[in-house]
Amino acid sequence: MFGEISNTDYEGEIKNYGDTVIVRTTPDITINDYVIGQNLTYQRPESTPLEMLIDKGKYYAFACDDIIRKQSDIKVMDDWSEDAGRQMGITIDHDILSWAYAYAHASNKGNSAGADSADVLLGASGAPLQLTKANIMEVIVDCGLVLDEQKIPEQNRWMVIPPWASAMLKKSDLKDASMMGDNQSVMRNGRLGILDRFTLYSSLNLETGTDGVKVWNAMFGHPMGISFASQMTKTETLRAESTFGDLVRGLNVYGRKVFHPEALGHLYIRK
């Protein structure tokens, strides 16, 4: 999922752990006043190169004995390798989702959030925000306000919430299709879709903790906030030396960095 909520535009080839890639950035274009007959002044925009280190890695390694493959009626190695790929994605998702929220801008978290308003409740240590069926839609709208006050683009905004919050949304007024501008209720198609400019995602990989009760560190933002680069650099199959079978191993290296904390928000919530 993380590739959907981060900036994955980078230059440079990832070959090994320790490589560096250059993250592409968009320069600010200046808007000028115009009067009839004037000569235009042309800006020469420059994209500031931002470096990101590929300093994280995850691997899998398993052995498959010949006798197991012989006795099995499925392609064991292919099945196990496919599952390894799924588990790799889940593990990297959890690593990043449990790390990134801490880098949210100071005005995008806590119980006095909002760069201008400074009165938006997003939850804070000792006072997590309690989500209910009655207030969950208002909380999402408040998150949109927080990004508005940071002048974050409206397109491609995202929010990641825990599954219980997703279920709560489906039980709220959101079940009325007209609330989403859709022609089919989420109670029928199970798709949360877009709400107040946020594409909503549900994930079990959010960081949890205890603050009197169980709490979740949900996140919202724009892909410009976090950059992510990943590559499966090694996938190998070789014969085992100490048994009759094959050894299968794979290495995925990646890097992640928050370049624009103002485009990242933190929801500290309880059920």
C-alpha positions in Angstrom: 0.0 0.0 0.0 2.8 2.4 0.8 3.7 3.0 -2.8 0.2 4.5 -3.2 0.6 7.2 -0.5 4.2 8.3 -1.1 6.3 10.0 -3.7 8.1 7.3 -5.7 9.6 9.6 -8.4 13.4 9.2 -8.1 16.4 9.1 -10.4 19.2 6.6 -10.1 19.4 2.9 -10.2 19.0 0.8 -7.0 21.5 -2.1 -7.1 22.6 -2.6 -3.5 22.0 -1.6 0.1 23.7 1.7 0.7 22.9 3.2 -2.7 21.7 6.8 -3.0 18.9 8.1 -5.3 17.8 11.6 -6.2 14.2 12.5 -5.4 12.6 14.7 -8.0 11.0 17.9 -6.7 8.6 20.5 -8.2 9.9 24.1 -8.0 7.6 26.9 -7.0 6.4 28.9 -10.0 6.1 32.7 -9.5 2.8 34.4 -10.4 3.2 38.1 -11.6 0.9 41.0 -12.2 0.2 41.8 -15.8 -0.5 45.2 -17.5 -1.2 45.7 -21.2 1.9 46.3 -23.3 4.4 45.2 -20.8 7.4 42.9 -21.5 7.1 39.5 -19.8 9.8 38.4 -17.3 10.6 34.7 -17.5 11.4 32.7 -14.5 14.0 29.9 -14.8 12.7 27.2 -12.4 15.2 24.8 -10.9 14.4 21.5 -9.2 16.4 21.2 -6.0 17.9 17.7 -5.9 17.1 15.8 -2.7 19.2 12.7 -1.8 17.7 9.7 -0.2 19.8 6.8 1.1 18.7 3.2 0.5 19.5 2.1 4.0 16.8 -0.4 4.8 16.6 -4.1 3.8 14.4 -7.1 4.4 15.0 -10.7 3.2 13.5 -14.1 3.1 15.3 -17.4 2.9 13.8 -20.9 3.0 14.8 -24.5 2.1 12.6 -26.9 0.1 13.6 -30.5 0.2 13.3 -32.6 -3.0 11.0 -35.1 -1.3 8.5 -32.4 -0.3 8.2 -31.3 -3.9 7.9 -34.9 -5.1 5.1 -35.7 -2.7 3.2 -32.4 -3.2 0.5 -31.9 -5.8 1.2 -28.2 -6.0 4.3 -26.2 -7.1 5.6 -25.8 -3.6 8.5 -23.4 -4.4 6.4 -21.1 -6.5 3.7 -21.0 -3.9 6.1 -20.3 -1.0 7.9 -17.7 -3.1 4.6 -15.9 -3.8 3.7 -15.9 -0.2 7.2 -14.5 0.7 6.5 -11.6 -1.7 3.2 -10.9 0.1 4.8 -11.0 3.5 7.6 -8.8 2.3 5.0 -6.1 1.3 3.2 -6.4 4.6 6.5 -6.1 6.6 7.7 -3.1 4.7 4.3 -1.4 5.0 4.3 -1.9 8.8 7.9 -0.6 9.1 7.0 2.6 7.3 3.5 3.2 8.7 4.9 2.7 12.2 7.7 5.2 11.6 6.3 8.1 9.4 3.6 9.5 11.7 6.2 10.8 14.1 7.5 13.2 11.5 4.2 15.0 10.9 4.4 18.8 11.2 3.7 20.2 14.6 0.6 22.0 13.3 -0.7 18.7 11.9 -1.0 16.8 15.1 -2.1 17.1 18.7 -5.2 18.8 20.2 -4.3 22.3 19.0 -3.7 21.4 15.3 -4.2 23.8 12.4 -1.5 26.2 11.1 -4.1 29.0 11.3 -6.9 27.8 13.5 -4.8 26.0 16.2 -8.0 24.5 17.6 -8.4 21.2 15.7 -8.6 18.1 17.9 -6.5 15.2 16.4 -5.6 13.5 19.7 -2.5 13.9 22.0 -0.7 11.9 24.6 -2.9 11.5 27.6 -5.9 12.6 25.6 -6.4 10.4 22.5 -9.3 11.4 20.3 -12.2 9.0 20.6 -13.8 8.1 17.3 -17.5 7.3 17.2 -20.1 6.6 14.5 -21.4 10.1 15.2 -18.1 12.1 14.9 -15.9 10.1 12.5 -17.0 12.0 9.4 -16.4 15.4 11.2 -12.9 14.2 12.1 -12.1 13.4 8.5 -13.3 16.9 7.5 -11.1 18.4 10.2 -8.1 16.6 8.8 -8.9 18.1 5.4 -8.9 21.6 7.1 -5.5 21.0 8.6 -4.0 20.3 5.2 -5.9 23.2 3.7 -4.2 25.5 6.2 -0.8 24.1 5.1 -1.8 24.9 1.5 -1.4 21.3 0.5 -2.8 20.3 -3.0 -6.3 18.8 -2.9 -5.6 16.1 -5.5 -4.2 12.8 -4.3 -4.8 13.3 -0.6 -4.9 10.1 1.4 -5.8 8.7 4.8 -4.9 5.4 6.5 -7.3 4.2 9.2 -7.5 1.0 11.2 -10.1 -1.6 10.1 -12.5 -0.9 13.0 -12.6 2.8 11.9 -13.4 1.6 8.4 -16.3 -0.5 9.7 -17.5 2.5 11.7 -17.6 4.7 8.6 -19.7 2.1 6.8 -22.2 2.2 9.7 -22.3 6.0 9.7 -24.2 8.4 7.4 -21.6 7.4 4.8 -23.8 4.4 3.9 -26.0 6.9 2.1 -24.5 7.0 -1.4 -25.3 10.6 -1.9 -22.8 11.6 0.8 -20.0 10.3 -1.4 -21.6 11.5 -4.7 -21.6 7.9 -5.8 -24.5 5.9 -7.3 -23.9 2.9 -5.0 -23.8 2.7 -1.3 -20.6 1.5 0.4 -22.8 -1.0 2.3 -23.2 -2.7 -1.1 -19.8 -2.5 -2.7 -17.6 -2.4 0.4 -15.4 0.4 -1.1 -14.7 3.5 1.0 -13.6 5.5 -2.0 -13.0 9.3 -1.6 -14.3 11.4 1.3 -13.6 15.1 1.6 -10.8 14.8 -1.0 -9.1 11.9 0.9 -8.7 8.5 -0.7 -9.3 6.2 2.3 -7.2 3.1 3.0 -7.7 0.5 5.8 -4.7 -1.2 7.3 -3.7 -3.4 10.1 -0.1 -2.2 9.9 -0.7 1.1 11.8 1.3 1.5 15.0 -0.7 0.8 18.1 0.0 1.5 21.8 -1.5 2.0 25.2 -2.6 5.3 26.7 -5.0 4.2 29.4 -6.7 2.3 26.6 -5.5 0.9 23.3 -4.6 3.7 20.8 -3.8 3.8 17.1 -1.5 6.2 15.2 -3.5 6.8 12.0 -2.1 9.0 9.3 -3.2 11.4 6.5 -1.5 13.5 4.0 -0.3 14.0 0.4 2.3 11.9 -1.5 4.6 14.9 -1.6 5.2 14.4 2.2 7.1 11.1 2.1 9.4 9.7 -0.5 9.9 6.0 -0.9 12.2 3.9 -3.2 12.3 0.1 -3.2 13.9 -2.6 -5.3 14.0 -6.4 -5.1 17.7 -6.6 -5.8 18.3 -10.3 -5.3 16.3 -13.4 -5.9 18.3 -16.6 -6.0 17.7 -20.4 -6.0 20.7 -22.7 -5.4 21.2 -26.3 -4.4 21.6 -27.0 -0.7 25.0 -28.4 0.4 23.9 -30.4 3.4 20.6 -31.9 2.2 18.8 -32.9 -1.0 16.9 -29.8 -1.9 16.9 -26.2 -3.0 17.6 -23.0 -1.1 15.5 -19.9 -2.1 16.3 -16.4 -0.9 15.4 -12.8 -1.8 16.6 -9.4 -0.7 14.5 -6.2 -0.9 16.3 -2.9 -0.2 14.5 0.4 0.2 14.7 3.9 1.5 12.2 6.3 3.0 12.4 9.9 4.1 10.0 12.7 5.1 10.9 15.7 3.0 7.8 17.8 3.5 6.4 17.3 7.1 3.7 19.9 6.4 2.1 17.4 4.0 1.8 14.7 6.7 -0.7 14.5 9.5 -1.1 12.3 12.6 -4.4 11.1 14.1 -4.0 9.8 17.6 -7.2 7.8 18.2 -9.0 5.4 20.4 -12.0 3.2 19.7 
